[in-house]
Amino acid sequence: MSYDIGDIPMSAIFGDFNNDGIQDLAEVNQGDNTMHVLFGTDKGTFPIATTYRTGVDPISITSGDFNHDNLLDLAVANFDEDTVSVLLGDHKGGFTTQTKYETKDKPISITSSDFNKDGYLDIAVAIFSDSTISVLFGCDNGTFSKPISYSAGGVPVFIISGDFNNDTNIDLAVANIAENTTNILLGYGTVYFQAPLKFNTGRYPCWITLGDFNHDQKQDLAVTNKHDNNISVLLGNGNGTFQTQVTYKIGGRPNSIISGYFNNDNNLDLVIINQMDNNVSILLGYDNGTFNEGFTYSTGDFPFALTSGDFNNDTKLDLAVTNSNENTISILFGNGNGTFQTQIRYSTGSTPHAILSNHFNDDTNLDLIVVNTDENCINLILGTRNGIFQAGIVYPVGHNPRVIISGDFNNDKRLDLVVVNSDDNNIGVFIADRNGFFQSQVTYTTGKSPISITSGDFNNDKNLDLVVVNNLDNNMSIFLGNGHGSFQATNMYNTGNAPSCITSDDLNNDKELDLAVTNFNDSTVMMMFGNGDGTFRSPISHETGKKPSYVISVDLNQDGRKDLVVTNFGSNTIIIFQSNDSGPFLIELHYIVGKKPISVVSGDFNNDSKMDLAVLCYASNSINILLNTNKMFSSQTTLGAGCGPTSITMVPSNNGRKIDLAITNKGTNELTIFRNMCL
């Protein structure tokens, strides 16, 4: 959700400026020398904005009750005018005309607190041009003294206040880009500060946030390092000094950073703006002061400043971002679990082609596995309690891995893996160990160019078996499992021309597993009914659309019979084959979807007890959601799926009450999570 504002917005804060119990936003615009106050509603919208004049080139803003009238006031640093503008709140929900106070040359950042313990808020400003800070001490009527200068070292670009040595006096932290340090000026509780203490950061530190990240009752710091594309976390010792920085990689040209409880686990989290990537990074905190590697959300063009607040009164923190190149503010509503209501992306290996979700390490959290075709590896990405995912563990596989499935192949109640290695003409079996990881693959030879695989107990010996379709041989290989994690190759069966996908289910209600195979060049789907001993009957074929690419089985009409859903890559459609009392798959339903559909999954996405469909379309970079209404799919919703989507899987969330979607994007080497917003 975006709102048009002034020209080149630079800084924003939130607060209840009209005392209606709802959070409002104030932001300053460098391009037209204005401040906009956007008044919030209980729905999280900001329909009314009021404009106020500032000085020349406003760049930073702070708020506080400067005149003790229980109304929030505002102070703005004007970079090219060498002034601070103070606008006092009135009793009508607005602000008085600005009063200007001179500073030294180029004020660039501003903060407020009671530095001299006289009960009145003071203002501190970082001065860009002469390595100092200026402090304007407040009076009881909202006016301020002439500034007093203190050495800050280097080239200060950001200032923040807090009690860093637990002496109840307010101190200052300043980011210095010339020295690549954060400098601490300890306060005496008077009009004096100690000489700065310097702590190393990365290159070009430009923004600071503070908080007790490790629950030791000492203030810690997090600093964005613009030229290193990372942040520094400096844990406080409680005496005004800090431990050596720990860095976390984020996006391109990080700028603004804030901390807050975004997933309600009592650990402070971090949100960072990445200017070159046009997004924000979310790093969720642990109780020891460390952070996960995070995920991202898109913003507008060239985001600059960031603030947070509960904009829609749902007790969950939201985000507001100023976008300098398009003169807008983006609002991202929080879900209360560390996620926000847009897609989430994670990096994968090169050319991710397939994805699988399940519980792989026995911690009750769903995990993900991604197959990367160009790097010949798979990534195990472990889930956490709050629905995010940790950095992946890499396992080498064969050449050109295409598909992966899981199952308990050695009957130890742990999930194992099988990967189809298309260029090696084999499959690789990974047996799980007791720690939630996997042993090296054991390979079994298939036909030429294996492309799809399914598992099931086809001979009723209570051990899982495998069936693989071989695209260039026009056949499929049967591997019967012995229950110890190894397999024996048995029969091969002919398919149609260029088989592309296989699935298994009881398709004719005889309690035996059957097979369904799509034949890409024949434009058919064929069913082979199982005999229950590992063999199959002669195939029955049905025409599909052009170039069928994927098939699943699911009971869509709640009649107790399995239906088939086929994606048609060449005709941009799906076809549903339904059974009735006269026989299997006699009813055909056709639906137009996006361009070049390559995969489909089925689940109850809107909690109405009916199975819906999500179709992944490669050429249109989209997901088509088809909701099941009265046994039909009367409407579609289209979601953008990023560049070059290749596979899709379902990820249950909220203790199984919702189904999210995860896709892989080979165009950007990313894994994208789509959160389900249905109640």
C-alpha positions in Angstrom: 0.0 0.0 0.0 1.5 3.3 -1.1 0.7 7.0 -0.5 1.8 10.0 -2.6 3.6 12.6 -0.6 6.1 15.5 -1.3 9.2 15.6 -3.5 12.1 13.4 -2.3 10.9 12.1 1.1 13.9 11.6 3.4 12.8 10.8 7.0 9.7 9.7 8.8 8.4 9.0 12.3 5.2 7.8 13.8 3.2 9.1 16.7 -0.3 10.0 17.8 -0.2 13.7 16.8 -3.9 14.4 17.2 -4.5 12.4 20.4 -7.1 10.1 18.9 -5.4 6.9 20.0 -4.4 6.1 16.4 -0.8 6.2 15.1 -0.1 9.0 12.5 3.0 9.6 10.3 5.1 12.6 9.8 7.7 12.8 7.0 10.0 15.5 5.5 10.5 16.2 1.8 13.9 17.4 0.7 12.8 18.4 -2.8 10.1 20.9 -1.8 11.0 21.9 1.7 7.9 20.5 3.3 6.7 18.2 6.1 3.6 16.1 5.6 1.6 14.8 8.5 -0.6 11.8 7.5 -3.4 11.1 10.0 -4.2 7.5 10.5 -7.4 5.6 10.8 -8.3 2.4 12.8 -8.0 0.5 9.6 -4.4 1.3 9.1 -5.0 3.8 6.2 -3.8 7.4 6.0 -6.5 9.3 4.0 -5.8 12.8 5.2 -2.5 14.7 4.9 -1.6 18.2 6.1 1.5 20.0 4.7 3.8 22.3 6.7 6.7 24.4 5.6 10.2 23.6 6.9 13.6 25.1 6.2 15.7 24.4 3.1 16.5 20.7 2.4 14.9 19.0 5.4 16.6 15.7 6.0 15.8 14.3 9.5 12.9 14.5 12.0 12.3 13.8 15.6 9.4 14.2 18.0 8.7 14.8 21.7 6.6 16.9 24.0 8.9 20.0 24.1 6.5 22.4 26.0 4.9 20.0 28.4 1.3 20.3 27.1 0.8 16.6 26.6 0.9 17.1 22.8 3.7 15.8 20.5 5.8 18.4 18.9 8.3 18.0 15.9 11.8 19.1 15.2 13.4 19.0 11.7 17.1 19.3 10.7 17.4 21.6 7.6 20.6 20.5 5.8 21.2 23.4 3.4 19.9 26.1 5.7 21.9 25.2 8.8 18.9 25.4 11.0 16.5 23.3 13.1 12.7 23.9 12.7 10.5 23.3 15.7 6.8 22.9 15.2 4.7 22.7 18.3 1.5 20.7 18.4 -1.7 22.5 18.8 -5.0 21.3 20.3 -6.6 20.9 16.9 -4.5 18.0 15.7 -2.1 20.3 13.8 1.1 22.2 14.3 2.2 25.8 14.7 4.3 27.6 12.2 7.9 26.6 12.5 10.4 28.4 14.7 14.0 28.2 13.5 17.2 27.8 15.5 20.6 28.2 13.9 23.1 25.4 14.0 26.6 24.9 12.6 27.1 24.0 9.0 25.1 21.1 7.4 22.9 19.5 10.2 22.2 16.0 8.9 20.6 14.0 11.7 18.6 14.9 14.8 17.5 13.3 18.1 15.9 14.5 21.3 16.1 13.6 25.0 16.7 15.2 28.4 20.5 15.4 28.4 20.9 17.7 31.4 18.2 16.3 33.7 16.2 19.5 34.1 12.9 17.8 33.1 12.8 19.4 29.6 13.6 17.7 26.3 16.7 18.8 24.5 17.8 18.4 20.8 21.1 17.0 19.5 22.1 17.4 15.9 25.0 15.8 14.0 26.9 18.4 12.0 28.2 16.9 8.7 30.8 19.5 7.8 33.0 20.0 10.9 33.1 16.7 12.9 30.9 18.0 15.7 27.4 17.7 17.2 25.3 20.6 18.4 23.0 20.4 21.4 20.2 22.8 21.9 18.9 22.7 25.5 15.2 23.0 26.0 13.2 25.4 28.1 9.8 24.9 29.7 7.9 26.7 27.0 9.2 24.7 24.0 12.0 27.1 23.1 15.7 26.2 22.9 19.0 27.7 23.8 21.8 28.5 21.4 23.6 25.4 20.3 26.7 24.1 22.2 29.2 22.2 20.1 31.0 18.9 21.1 33.6 17.1 19.1 32.3 13.9 17.4 35.2 12.9 15.3 35.3 12.0 11.6 32.3 13.0 9.5 29.1 12.4 11.5 26.0 11.4 9.6 23.7 9.9 12.2 23.0 10.5 15.9 21.0 8.6 18.4 20.6 8.8 22.2 20.5 6.2 25.0 22.0 5.3 28.4 25.0 3.1 27.4 26.7 2.9 30.8 23.7 2.4 33.1 24.3 5.6 35.1 20.8 7.1 34.3 22.5 9.9 32.2 21.7 10.1 28.5 24.6 9.4 26.2 25.0 9.8 22.4 26.1 7.5 19.6 27.3 9.0 16.4 28.0 7.2 13.0 31.2 8.5 11.4 31.7 7.7 7.7 35.3 9.1 7.5 36.6 6.8 10.2 34.2 3.9 9.8 33.4 4.0 13.4 30.5 4.5 15.9 31.6 7.1 18.5 30.1 7.2 22.0 29.8 10.4 23.9 29.0 9.6 27.5 26.8 12.2 29.3 27.3 13.6 32.7 23.6 14.6 33.2 24.7 18.2 32.8 25.6 20.3 29.7 28.8 18.3 29.3 29.8 15.1 27.5 33.0 13.1 27.6 35.4 12.9 24.6 34.2 10.3 22.1 35.0 6.6 22.5 35.5 5.0 19.1 34.3 1.5 18.0 35.0 0.0 14.6 32.1 -0.7 12.2 32.1 -1.5 8.5 32.7 1.0 5.6 30.4 4.0 5.5 28.3 3.5 8.6 25.2 5.6 8.0 22.4 4.6 10.5 22.2 3.3 14.0 19.5 1.6 16.1 19.7 0.5 19.7 18.1 -2.1 22.0 18.9 -4.8 24.5 19.4 -7.6 22.0 20.7 -10.3 24.4 18.6 -9.7 27.5 21.4 -8.6 29.7 19.9 -5.2 30.6 22.6 -3.4 28.7 22.1 -1.3 25.6 23.4 -2.7 22.3 23.8 -1.1 18.9 23.2 -2.2 15.3 24.7 -0.1 12.5 24.2 -0.2 8.7 27.4 -0.2 6.6 26.4 1.1 3.2 29.6 0.2 1.3 29.9 -3.3 2.7 26.3 -4.3 2.2 26.0 -5.5 5.8 25.2 -4.4 9.3 27.4 -4.4 12.5 25.9 -5.6 15.8 27.9 -4.3 18.8 26.8 -5.8 22.1 27.1 -3.4 25.0 29.2 -4.1 28.2 27.1 -1.7 30.3 30.0 0.7 31.0 29.8 2.7 27.8 32.1 0.3 25.8 31.0 -2.4 23.3 32.2 -5.8 22.2 33.8 -6.3 18.7 31.3 -6.1 16.0 29.5 -9.1 14.5 28.4 -8.5 10.9 25.4 -9.8 9.0 25.1 -9.7 5.2 22.1 -8.0 3.8 21.1 -6.2 0.5 22.6 -3.5 -1.6 23.4 -0.1 -0.1 21.7 -0.5 3.3 20.6 2.7 4.8 17.9 3.0 7.5 17.6 0.5 10.3 15.2 0.0 13.2 14.5 -2.6 15.9 11.3 -3.9 17.3 9.4 -7.0 18.4 8.0 -8.1 15.0 7.3 -11.7 15.8 6.2 -11.3 19.4 8.8 -13.7 20.8 10.3 -11.2 23.3 13.5 -10.9 21.3 14.3 -7.7 19.4 14.4 -8.0 15.6 15.9 -5.7 13.0 14.5 -4.2 9.8 16.9 -2.6 7.2 16.3 -0.7 4.0 18.4 -1.8 1.0 18.4 1.2 -1.3 19.8 -0.4 -4.4 17.5 -3.5 -4.2 14.3 -1.5 -3.5 13.5 -3.7 -0.5 13.7 -4.2 3.2 15.5 -7.0 5.0 13.9 -8.6 8.2 16.4 -10.2 10.6 14.7 -12.0 13.4 16.5 -12.0 16.7 17.5 -14.8 19.1 17.7 -14.4 22.9 21.5 -14.4 22.8 21.8 -11.3 20.6 22.3 -13.0 17.3 20.1 -12.8 14.3 19.0 -15.1 11.5 20.0 -14.3 7.9 16.6 -12.8 7.2 14.2 -12.3 4.2 13.1 -9.4 2.1 10.0 -7.4 1.1 9.8 -5.1 -1.9 9.4 -1.4 -1.4 9.1 1.5 -3.8 11.9 3.0 -5.8 15.0 4.0 -3.8 13.7 3.6 -0.2 15.4 5.9 2.2 13.9 6.0 5.7 12.0 3.6 7.8 9.7 3.6 10.9 7.4 1.2 12.6 4.2 1.3 14.6 0.8 -0.5 14.9 -1.0 1.3 12.1 -4.1 -0.8 12.0 -4.6 -1.5 15.8 -4.2 -5.2 15.6 -1.4 -5.2 18.2 1.2 -6.2 15.5 4.0 -3.9 14.4 3.8 -2.5 10.9 6.4 -0.7 8.7 6.4 2.6 6.8 9.1 3.3 4.2 9.8 6.5 2.3 10.6 6.0 -1.4 12.7 8.9 -2.6 12.6 8.3 -6.3 8.8 8.0 -6.6 7.7 10.3 -3.8 5.6 7.7 -2.0 5.4 6.0 1.4 5.0 2.2 1.4 3.0 0.6 4.3 3.7 -3.1 5.1 1.3 -4.6 7.6 2.8 -7.1 10.0 1.4 -10.5 10.7 2.8 -10.6 14.2 5.1 -13.6 13.5 7.9 -11.7 11.9 6.4 -11.7 8.4 4.6 -9.0 6.5 1.8 -9.3 4.0 3.8 -9.6 0.8 6.0 -12.3 -0.7 9.2 -13.4 1.1 12.4 -14.4 -0.8 15.3 -16.6 0.1 18.5 -17.2 -1.9 19.0 -20.7 -3.3 21.7 -22.2 -5.5 22.0 -21.6 -9.2 18.9 -22.4 -11.3 16.6 -23.9 -8.7 14.3 -26.3 -10.5 12.3 -28.3 -7.9 11.1 -27.8 -4.3 9.8 -30.1 -1.6 8.4 -29.5 1.9 8.2 -31.8 4.9 9.5 -32.5 8.4 13.1 -33.6 7.9 14.7 -33.0 11.3 12.0 -34.1 13.8 11.5 -30.6 15.4 7.8 -30.2 14.2 8.7 -27.3 11.9 8.3 -27.8 8.2 11.5 -27.7 6.3 12.2 -27.2 2.6 14.5 -28.8 0.0 15.4 -27.1 -3.2 17.0 -28.8 -6.2 19.6 -26.6 -8.1 20.2 -27.9 -11.6 23.2 -25.8 -12.6 25.1 -26.4 -9.4 24.2 -30.1 -9.2 23.2 -29.9 -5.6 20.2 -29.7 -3.2 19.7 -27.3 -0.3 18.1 -28.4 2.9 16.5 -25.3 4.4 15.3 -25.8 7.9 12.2 -24.2 9.2 11.7 -22.4 12.5 8.7 -22.0 14.8 7.9 -18.6 13.4 7.5 -19.8 9.8 10.8 -18.5 8.5 13.7 -20.6 7.2 17.4 -20.8 8.1 20.4 -20.9 5.8 20.5 -24.1 3.7 22.7 -27.1 4.0 24.2 -28.2 0.7 24.4 -31.8 -0.6 26.0 -32.7 -3.9 24.0 -34.8 -6.3 24.4 -36.0 -9.9 24.3 -33.9 -13.1 21.2 -32.0 -14.0 19.0 -32.9 -11.0 15.4 -32.4 -11.9 13.0 -33.7 -9.3 13.1 -34.8 -5.7 10.7 -36.8 -3.5 10.8 -38.0 0.1 9.7 -41.1 1.9 10.7 -43.5 4.7 12.5 -46.0 2.5 14.3 -48.0 5.3 11.4 -48.0 7.8 13.1 -46.1 10.6 10.4 -43.4 10.8 12.7 -40.8 9.3 12.2 -39.2 5.9 14.7 -40.1 3.2 15.2 -38.5 -0.2 15.4 -39.6 -3.9 16.7 -37.2 -6.5 16.4 -37.7 -10.3 19.7 -37.0 -12.0 18.7 -36.5 -15.6 22.1 -36.3 -17.3 23.6 -39.2 -15.4 20.6 -41.5 -16.2 20.2 -42.5 -12.6 18.5 -41.7 -9.3 20.2 -40.9 -6.1 18.9 -42.1 -2.7 19.8 -40.2 0.4 19.1 -42.0 3.7 18.4 -39.8 6.7 20.6 -40.1 9.8 19.5 -39.6 13.4 20.4 -35.9 13.4 18.0 -34.8 10.7 20.7 -34.8 8.0 21.4 -37.1 5.1 24.1 -39.6 4.1 25.8 -39.4 0.7 23.6 -40.6 -2.2 23.5 -44.2 -3.5 22.7 -44.3 -7.2 20.5 -46.6 -9.3 20.6 -46.7 -13.1 17.5 -45.7 -15.0 16.7 -45.2 -18.7 17.8 -42.2 -20.7 17.0 -38.8 -19.3 14.8 -39.6 -16.3 12.6 -36.7 -15.6 9.9 -37.6 -13.0 9.4 -40.0 -10.1 6.8 -41.3 -7.7 6.8 -43.6 -4.7 4.3 -46.0 -3.2 3.9 -49.6 -2.0 3.1 -51.2 -5.4 3.6 -54.8 -4.3 1.9 -54.7 -0.9 5.0 -55.7 1.1 4.8 -52.6 3.3 8.0 -51.2 1.8 8.1 -48.1 -0.4 8.9 -48.7 -4.1 9.8 -46.2 -6.9 8.7 -45.6 -10.5 10.7 -43.3 -12.8 9.8 -42.1 -16.2 12.6 -41.9 -18.8 11.9 -39.0 -21.2 14.2 -40.2 -24.1 13.5 -43.9 -23.9 9.7 -43.4 -23.7 9.4 -45.8 -20.9 9.4 -46.1 -17.1 11.5 -48.0 -14.6 10.2 -49.9 -11.6 12.4 -50.2 -8.5 11.0 -52.4 -5.7 12.2 -51.5 -2.2 13.5 -54.0 0.3 12.6 -51.9 3.4 16.3 -51.3 4.3 16.8 -48.3 2.0 18.0 -50.2 -1.1 16.1 -51.0 -4.3 15.9 -53.7 -6.9 15.2 -52.8 -10.6 12.5 -55.0 -12.0 10.1 -54.4 -15.0 10.1 -51.6 -17.5 6.9 -50.4 -19.2 6.5 -48.4 -22.3 4.9 -45.0 -22.2 3.9 -42.5 -24.9 6.2 -40.1 -26.6 8.4 -38.0 -24.2 6.8 -38.8 -20.8 7.0 -35.7 -18.7 5.4 -36.4 -15.3 4.1 -39.4 -13.2 1.9 -39.7 -10.2 0.5 -42.6 -8.2 -2.8 -43.1 -6.4 -5.7 -45.5 -6.2 -7.5 -44.3 -9.3 -10.2 -47.0 -9.7 -11.0 -47.6 -6.0 -9.8 -51.2 -5.9 -7.4 -50.4 -3.0 -4.3 -51.0 -5.3 -2.0 -48.2 -6.3 -2.1 -47.1 -10.0 -0.1 -44.8 -12.2 -0.9 -41.7 -14.3 1.7 -40.5 -16.8 1.6 -37.4 -19.1 3.2 -37.8 -22.5 4.4 -34.4 -23.7 4.7 -35.0 -27.5 1.6 -37.2 -27.7 -0.6 -34.7 -25.8 -2.1 -37.6 -23.8 -2.3 -38.8 -20.2 -2.2 -42.5 -19.7 -3.5 -44.6 -16.7 -1.9 -48.0 -15.8 -3.9 -49.8 -13.1 -1.9 -51.7 -10.6 -2.3 -55.5 -9.9 -1.0 -55.1 -6.3 2.2 -57.3 -7.0 4.4 -54.6 -8.5 3.1 -55.1 -12.0 0.6 -53.0 -14.0 -2.1 -53.6 -16.7 -2.1 -52.2 -20.2 -2.4 -48.4 -20.4 -5.6 -46.4 -21.0 -5.0 -43.0 -22.7 -7.0 -39.8 -22.8 -6.3 -36.8 -24.9 -5.2 -33.6 -23.1 -4.3 -30.1 -24.3 -1.1 -29.5 -26.1 2.1 -30.7 -24.5 0.9 -31.8 -21.1 3.6 -31.1 -18.5 2.3 -32.1 -15.1 -0.3 -34.3 -13.5 -1.7 -34.7 -9.9 -4.6 -36.8 -8.4 -7.1 -35.3 -6.0 -10.8 -35.6 -5.1 -12.1 -32.2 -6.2 -15.8 -33.0 -6.1 -15.9 -34.8 -2.8 -17.4 -38.0 -4.3 -14.8 -40.4 -2.9 -13.1 -40.9 -6.3 -9.8 -39.5 -7.3 -9.7 -36.9 -10.2 -6.8 -36.0 -12.4 -5.5 -32.4 -13.0 -3.2 -32.0 -16.0 -1.3 -28.8 -16.9 -1.0 -28.2 -20.7 2.2 -26.3 -21.4 1.4 -25.8 -25.1 -2.2 -24.6 -24.8 -2.1 -22.5 -21.6 -4.8 -24.5 -20.0 -5.5 -27.1 -17.4 -7.8 -30.1 -17.9 -9.6 -31.9 -15.1 -10.7 -35.5 -15.6 -13.4 -36.5 -13.2 -14.9 -40.0 -12.6 -18.6 -40.9 -12.2 -20.7 -44.1 -11.7 -20.1 -45.1 -15.3 -16.3 -45.2 -15.1 -13.1 -43.4 -14.3 -12.3 -40.0 -15.9 -15.2 -39.7 -18.3 -15.9 -36.0 -17.5 -13.5 -33.3 -18.8 -13.3 -29.7 -17.6 -11.1 -27.2 -19.3 -9.8 -23.9 -17.8 -7.5 -21.2 -19.3 -4.6 -20.2 -17.0 -1.4 -18.3 -17.5 1.3 -18.9 -20.2 3.1 -22.2 -20.3 1.8 -23.9 -17.1 4.4 -26.3 -15.7 3.1 -27.5 -12.4 0.0 -27.6 -10.1 -0.7 -28.3 -6.5 -4.0 -28.8 -4.7 -5.1 -27.8 -1.1 -7.9 -26.1 0.8 -6.5 -22.5 0.5 -9.6 -20.7 1.9 -10.7 -23.2 4.7 -14.0 -24.1 3.1 -13.3 -27.9 3.1 -13.0 -27.9 -0.7 -9.8 -28.6 -2.5 -8.5 -25.7 -4.6 -5.8 -25.5 -7.2 -2.6 -23.4 -7.6 -1.1 -23.5 -11.1 2.5 -22.3 -11.7 2.9 -20.6 -15.1 6.5 -20.2 -16.4 6.2 -17.8 -19.3 3.8 -15.4 -17.5 5.8 -15.5 -14.2 2.6 -16.1 -12.3 0.6 -18.4 -10.0 -3.1 -18.9 -10.9 -5.3 -19.6 -7.8 -8.5 -21.4 -8.7 -10.9 -21.7 -5.8 -13.3 -24.6 -5.7 -16.9 -23.4 -5.6 -19.8 -25.9 -5.9 -17.5 -28.5 -7.6 -16.4 -25.9 -10.2 -13.7 -23.3 -10.5 -15.6 -20.2 -11.5 -12.9 -17.5 -10.8 -9.2 -17.1 -10.7 -6.7 -14.9 -8.8 -3.3 -14.3 -10.3 -0.2 -13.7 -8.2 3.2 -12.5 -9.6 5.7 -15.3 -9.2 9.0 -13.6 -9.9 11.4 -14.3 -12.7 11.4 -17.8 -14.2 9.3 -19.8 -11.7 10.2 -23.5 -12.0 8.4 -25.4 -9.2 5.8 -25.0 -6.5 5.0 -26.7 -3.2 2.6 -26.2 -0.3 3.8 -25.2 3.1 1.3 -25.6 6.0 1.5 -22.8 8.5 -0.3 -21.5 11.6 -0.3 -25.1 13.1 -1.8 -26.5 9.9 -4.7 -24.0 9.8 -3.4 -22.3 6.7 -1.5 -23.4 3.5 1.2 -21.1 2.2 3.0 -21.6 -1.2 6.7 -21.8 -1.9 8.2 -21.5 -5.4 11.6 -21.6 -6.9 12.8 -18.9 -9.4 15.6 -19.8 -11.7 15.8 -16.3 -13.1 16.9 -14.8 -9.8 18.1 -18.0 -7.9 15.5 -17.4 -5.2 13.0 -19.3 -3.2 9.8 -17.3 -2.7 7.2 -17.8 0.1 3.7 -16.6 -0.4 1.8 -16.2 2.9 -1.8 -17.2 2.9 -3.9 -14.3 4.1 -7.2 -16.2 4.4 -8.6 -16.3 8.0 
